[in-house]
Amino acid sequence: MYAIIETGGKQYKVAVGDRIKVEKLVAEEGSEIVFDKVIAVTGDEGLKAGAPYVDGAKVVGEVTEQGKHKKVVVVHYKPKKNIRKKNGHRQPYTEVLVKEIAL
């Protein structure tokens, strides 16, 4: 059984026991979080797709970590102008352990 959820403007395919890294959510480590924007669910009856979301479906997860991804280095360079700029960016994330998929 798996579900496709939407959070942070992205879509994720999740199953029970999966650990996913999503855009940063306001939640403490160890707290429970519910994703109610479920786009599709598959189970014993087959695939159930929503328009746009499946009514009554939810995915329950536990926040395991709040962190930052590896640094992405961005370099700006303009030839013949002596302009060079180097920036770094670390995107924050929330790691979620999927505990339950309910219809």
KAGIPE-V908293 format. One line per field, one symbol per residue. ss: DSSP state (H for helix, E for strand, L for the rest). Layout:
ss = ???
This chain:
ss = LEEEEEELLEEEEEELLLEEEEELLLLLLLLEEEELLEEEEEELLEEEELLLLLLLLEEEEEEEEEEELLLEEEEEEELLLLEEEEEEELLEEEEEEEEEEEL
